[in-house]
Amino acid sequence: KGLSPKQEAFCMAYAKSGNATTAYKQAYPRIKNDKTAQACSSRLLASAVIQERLKAIREEIAIQA
């Protein structure tokens, strides 16, 4: 099962910033509340699919470096 466009945006933003709450708010701009973004982002980070995508992004960055 693939990622939704917003999940992909979250992964890209998280890979750049390293901050899950900020990345969530960038990917899901309707979410303004930090506590909500924190809870939702931690739920996303617990997902195996998200972890696999983050690993792939890190590997792509390492290859380019």
N, C-alpha and C positions, 0 to 999 in steps of 0.2 A: 504494500500500500504506500502510495507516494504522499508527499507533503502538500498541504494546501499552499496557495501563494502567500498567505499571511504567515504560515509556519516557516516557509522558506525565508521570508523577509526577517522573521525573528532570528533565525539561525545566522543570517548574514550580519545583522546588526549586533548580535551577541559576539560573533567572531571578531568584529571590529572593536567593540567597546569593552567586552569582558564583563559588562554589567547587565544582568538578566532583566532587572526591572526597567531600566532605560530601553533596552532592546524590545521589550514587550510593548512599551508605550509607543515606540517608533512603528512597530509592525501593526499595532492595533490602536490607532490614534484616537478612537472614541473613548478609550479607557484613560481617565485623567487621574484617578485615585491611586496613589503609590501602593497602598496596602493591597488593593485588588490586583494591580499589576505584579506585585511581588508574589502573591499567592498563585496567580495564573502562570507566571513565568516558572516558578518552581515546579508546578505540575507539568509544564512542557519539558523542562529539563529532566524530569524523571522518565520521560518517554524514550524507549529504546530507539525508535525511528529518528527522533530528534538527535539523540546521542550519536547515531551512525552518521547523520548528515554533518554534525559538527566535526566529527573525526575526519570525514572526507574533506571538509573545508580546510581544516588544519593541515592535512596532507598536501592539498593544492597549494597552500601558502608556503609550506616547507619546500616544495618543488620549485616554486618561483623564486625563492630567496637565494 
